[in-house]
Amino acid sequence: CEIVDARIPVSSRNPDVDELTAGKPRLVVLNRVDQADPDATKRWAAWFRAKGYAVMESDAKSGAGTKQFAAAVKTLLADKLRAYAEKGQNRVVRVMILGVPNVGKSTFINRIAGRKTAKTEDRPGVTRAKQWVPIDRGLELLDTPGILWPKFEDETIGLHLAFTGAVRDAIMDVETLACHLIQLLAQRKPESLAARFKLVPEEGMDGWALLEAGARKRGFLISGGEVDTERMAKILLDEYRAGKLGRFTLEMPEETEQPAASE
């Protein structure tokens, strides 16, 4: 089972997973659908199903969708379960949960289990070891640490992962990251900047100018009347990650290409 961020369904997929799970039944969970554009989520679900994956949607905060997980697993493994039953075997179904850091794997597992079995925090790198989590007498889930690949060939993928918090903020300058995000918002969702920061982007404004303007609107000033862009950058990222800038999907199926599911 692969957990992906519904806002960045491609960027949050570790490319090594395709090789690791080749030939095995796969379920893709579009997590954090509460922060993604609903229409975009439907299109992504259809896109993954066209690739041959089973798909379900999950709200990371409320847990909506997790009740369907056990049924989805049994449907996906119906042939294997039928074969076991014909042999008189009553095997426990074991499912590995995979995903990049801070995509919500442990929270998802806790929701399914109905109890806090895995440590969770809103930052990457909390899960450091594998552990089996019993769900019921017939199902166990393997919680695994989030793993990123060594190098991002596409800078956009690195930015998307950093926007959503899958990459530690200490790795990238927070103001540079915020400049990229606020410029993207100005281009594709300007109404969110107007609603949250009273900021109406003007034609030709780059990321730095937008960040400064946003800081002034929020009254983030330091000595001498200079704007505190670092504070503005942190607020922007925090509010985006908390879903306060609205439901915004950064990637669409037609904008990217992904390998088809392994046969």
C-alpha positions as CSV (number, residue, x, y, z in Angstrom):
1,C,0.0,0.0,0.0
2,E,1.5,3.3,-1.1
3,I,0.5,6.5,0.7
4,V,0.8,9.6,-1.5
5,D,-0.1,13.3,-0.9
6,A,-3.2,14.1,-2.9
7,R,-1.8,17.6,-3.5
8,I,1.3,16.2,-5.2
9,P,0.5,12.6,-6.3
10,V,3.5,12.2,-8.5
11,S,6.2,14.1,-6.6
12,S,5.3,12.2,-3.4
13,R,5.8,8.8,-5.1
14,N,9.2,7.3,-4.5
15,P,10.3,6.0,-8.0
16,D,12.0,3.0,-6.3
17,V,8.6,1.7,-5.2
18,D,7.7,0.6,-8.7
19,E,10.7,-1.7,-8.7
20,L,10.2,-2.9,-5.1
21,T,6.6,-3.8,-5.7
22,A,6.8,-5.2,-9.2
23,G,4.3,-8.0,-9.7
24,K,2.6,-7.4,-6.4
25,P,-1.0,-6.2,-5.8
26,R,-0.9,-2.4,-5.1
27,L,-3.2,0.0,-3.4
28,V,-2.6,3.7,-3.8
29,V,-4.1,5.9,-1.0
30,L,-4.6,9.5,-1.9
31,N,-4.0,11.1,1.5
32,R,-4.8,14.6,2.7
33,V,-7.7,14.9,0.2
34,D,-9.1,17.5,2.6
35,Q,-6.4,19.9,1.4
36,A,-6.5,19.0,-2.3
37,D,-8.9,20.3,-4.9
38,P,-11.8,17.8,-5.1
39,D,-12.1,17.7,-8.8
40,A,-8.3,17.2,-9.2
41,T,-8.5,14.3,-6.7
42,K,-11.2,12.6,-8.8
43,R,-9.0,13.0,-11.9
44,W,-6.0,11.6,-10.1
45,A,-8.0,8.6,-8.8
46,A,-9.1,7.8,-12.3
47,W,-5.5,8.2,-13.6
48,F,-4.1,5.7,-11.1
49,R,-6.9,3.2,-11.8
50,A,-6.1,3.5,-15.5
51,K,-2.6,2.5,-14.6
52,G,-3.9,-0.7,-13.0
53,Y,-3.8,0.3,-9.3
54,A,-6.5,0.0,-6.7
55,V,-7.3,3.5,-5.3
56,M,-8.8,4.9,-2.1
57,E,-9.0,8.4,-0.7
58,S,-8.3,9.5,2.9
59,D,-8.7,12.6,4.9
60,A,-5.6,12.8,7.1
61,K,-7.3,14.8,9.8
62,S,-10.8,13.3,10.2
63,G,-9.8,9.8,9.1
64,A,-12.6,9.7,6.5
65,G,-12.0,6.9,4.1
66,T,-10.0,4.7,6.4
67,K,-13.0,2.5,7.2
68,Q,-12.9,1.2,3.6
69,F,-9.3,0.1,3.9
70,A,-9.8,-3.4,5.1
71,A,-12.4,-4.1,2.4
72,A,-10.2,-2.5,-0.3
73,V,-7.4,-4.8,0.7
74,K,-9.6,-7.9,0.7
75,T,-10.9,-7.0,-2.7
76,L,-7.4,-6.4,-4.1
77,L,-6.2,-9.8,-2.7
78,A,-9.5,-11.7,-3.4
79,D,-7.8,-14.3,-5.7
80,K,-5.1,-15.1,-3.1
81,L,-7.5,-15.2,-0.2
82,R,-9.7,-17.6,-2.2
83,A,-6.8,-19.8,-3.0
84,Y,-5.8,-19.9,0.7
85,A,-9.4,-20.8,1.7
86,E,-9.5,-23.6,-0.9
87,K,-6.4,-25.1,0.7
88,G,-7.9,-24.8,4.2
89,Q,-5.4,-22.1,5.1
90,N,-6.4,-19.2,7.3
91,R,-3.4,-16.8,6.8
92,V,-3.0,-13.4,8.2
93,V,-2.8,-10.8,5.5
94,R,0.3,-8.6,5.8
95,V,0.4,-5.3,4.1
96,M,3.5,-3.0,3.8
97,I,2.7,0.7,4.1
98,L,5.1,2.8,1.9
99,G,5.5,6.5,1.4
100,V,7.9,9.5,1.5
101,P,8.5,11.3,4.8
102,N,5.6,13.2,6.4
103,V,3.0,12.0,4.0
104,G,0.8,10.7,6.9
105,K,1.6,6.9,7.0
106,S,1.7,6.5,10.7
107,T,-1.5,8.7,11.2
108,F,-3.2,6.6,8.6
109,I,-2.3,3.4,10.4
110,N,-3.4,4.7,13.7
111,R,-6.8,5.6,12.2
112,I,-7.2,2.1,10.8
113,A,-6.1,0.5,14.0
114,G,-8.5,2.7,16.0
115,R,-5.7,3.4,18.5
116,K,-2.3,5.2,18.7
117,T,0.2,2.5,17.8
118,A,2.6,4.5,15.8
119,K,4.3,7.8,16.8
120,T,3.2,10.8,14.8
121,E,4.3,14.4,14.4
122,D,3.9,17.1,11.7
123,R,7.5,16.8,10.5
124,P,9.5,14.3,8.5
125,G,11.7,11.6,10.1
126,V,9.5,10.7,13.1
127,T,9.2,7.0,12.1
128,R,12.7,5.5,12.3
129,A,12.1,1.8,12.4
130,K,9.7,-0.8,10.9
131,Q,6.9,-2.2,13.1
132,W,4.0,-4.6,12.5
133,V,0.7,-3.2,13.7
134,P,-2.2,-5.8,14.2
135,I,-5.5,-4.4,12.9
136,D,-7.6,-7.5,13.5
137,R,-7.0,-11.3,13.6
138,G,-6.7,-11.3,9.8
139,L,-4.8,-8.2,9.0
140,E,-1.4,-6.7,10.0
141,L,0.2,-3.5,8.6
142,L,3.9,-2.8,8.4
143,D,4.7,0.8,9.3
144,T,8.0,1.9,7.6
145,P,10.1,5.0,7.7
146,G,9.6,7.5,4.9
147,I,12.4,7.3,2.3
148,L,13.4,9.9,-0.2
149,W,15.6,9.0,-3.2
150,P,19.2,10.4,-3.3
151,K,18.7,13.1,-6.0
152,F,15.8,15.0,-7.5
153,E,16.3,15.0,-11.2
154,D,13.5,17.6,-11.5
155,E,13.7,20.7,-9.4
156,T,10.0,21.0,-9.3
157,I,9.6,17.7,-7.5
158,G,12.0,18.9,-4.8
159,L,10.1,22.2,-4.4
160,H,6.7,20.4,-4.2
161,L,8.1,18.0,-1.5
162,A,9.5,21.0,0.4
163,F,6.2,23.0,0.1
164,T,4.3,20.1,1.8
165,G,6.9,19.4,4.5
166,A,8.3,16.1,3.2
167,V,11.8,17.7,3.1
168,R,13.2,19.2,6.2
169,D,13.0,23.0,6.2
170,A,16.6,23.2,7.3
171,I,17.7,21.8,3.9
172,M,16.4,24.7,1.9
173,D,16.4,28.5,2.6
174,V,12.9,29.2,3.9
175,E,12.6,32.5,2.2
176,T,13.7,31.1,-1.2
177,L,11.2,28.3,-0.7
178,A,8.4,30.7,0.2
179,C,9.2,32.9,-2.8
180,H,8.6,29.9,-5.1
181,L,5.4,29.0,-3.3
182,I,3.9,32.5,-3.2
183,Q,4.6,33.1,-6.9
184,L,2.9,29.8,-7.7
185,L,-0.1,30.8,-5.7
186,A,-0.2,34.2,-7.4
187,Q,-0.3,32.4,-10.8
188,R,-2.7,29.7,-10.0
189,K,-4.7,30.6,-6.9
190,P,-4.5,34.4,-6.4
191,E,-7.8,34.4,-4.6
192,S,-6.2,32.5,-1.7
193,L,-3.6,35.3,-1.3
194,A,-6.3,37.9,-1.4
195,A,-8.4,36.1,1.2
196,R,-5.7,35.2,3.6
197,F,-3.2,38.1,3.3
198,K,-5.3,40.9,1.6
199,L,-2.7,40.7,-1.1
200,V,-3.7,41.2,-4.7
201,P,-0.7,40.3,-7.0
202,E,0.2,42.8,-9.6
203,E,1.4,41.9,-13.1
204,G,5.2,41.4,-13.1
205,M,5.6,40.8,-9.4
206,D,8.2,38.2,-8.7
207,G,8.3,35.9,-5.6
208,W,10.4,38.2,-3.5
209,A,8.2,41.3,-4.2
210,L,5.1,39.2,-3.3
211,L,6.7,38.0,-0.1
212,E,7.6,41.6,0.9
213,A,4.1,42.8,0.0
214,G,2.5,40.0,2.1
215,A,4.8,40.8,5.0
216,R,3.7,44.5,4.9
217,K,0.0,43.5,4.7
218,R,0.5,41.3,7.9
219,G,2.5,44.1,9.6
220,F,5.6,42.1,9.9
221,L,8.1,45.0,10.3
222,I,11.4,45.2,12.1
223,S,13.6,48.1,13.1
224,G,13.8,50.9,10.6
225,G,10.6,49.9,8.9
226,E,12.2,46.9,7.1
227,V,9.9,44.0,6.4
228,D,10.5,40.7,8.1
229,T,10.4,38.4,5.1
230,E,11.7,35.5,7.1
231,R,8.7,35.6,9.4
232,M,6.4,36.0,6.5
233,A,8.0,33.0,4.8
234,K,7.5,30.8,7.8
235,I,3.9,31.9,8.2
236,L,3.1,31.3,4.5
237,L,4.5,27.8,4.6
238,D,2.8,27.0,7.9
239,E,-0.6,28.2,6.7
240,Y,-0.2,26.4,3.4
241,R,0.6,23.1,5.1
242,A,-2.2,23.6,7.5
243,G,-4.7,24.0,4.7
244,K,-5.5,27.6,5.5
245,L,-4.9,28.8,2.0
246,G,-7.7,26.6,0.6
247,R,-7.8,23.3,-1.2
248,F,-5.0,23.5,-3.8
249,T,-3.5,20.7,-5.9
250,L,-0.1,21.5,-7.2
251,E,0.0,18.8,-9.9
252,M,-2.4,17.6,-12.5
253,P,-2.3,14.3,-14.5
254,E,-1.9,16.0,-17.8
255,E,1.1,17.9,-16.6
256,T,3.4,15.0,-16.0
257,E,4.2,11.5,-17.1
258,Q,4.6,8.4,-14.9
259,P,5.5,4.9,-15.7
260,A,2.6,2.5,-15.9
261,A,2.1,-0.1,-13.3
262,S,4.3,-3.1,-13.5
263,E,2.8,-6.2,-15.1
